[in-house]
């Protein structure tokens, strides 16, 4: 299917923006049903607003724990407190185990 650039109007600020042919192809590839309703600037502002925590600050960074990979012995960090007796994997070994 061939796509052509479209002019859309942002529902947030009312500005016109272009929904390019390549963006339309990307949306179709991902299976998105709806065209964007906000211009790129308003989308960015909304995304930044959604990344803020309760009282106007950014979300608290997730606590990471230092550990050693049970598979390869590499130092790594994980987002949970390791439990003794249970294996903990670095990102690479975790990905390898995930495909089993």
Buried (B, 14 or more C-beta within 10 A) or exposed (E): EEBEEEEBEBEBEEEEBEBEEEBBEEBEEEEEEEEBEBBEEBBEBEEEEEEEEEEEEEEEEEEEEEBEBBBEEEEBEBEEEBEEEEEBBBEEBBEEEEEE
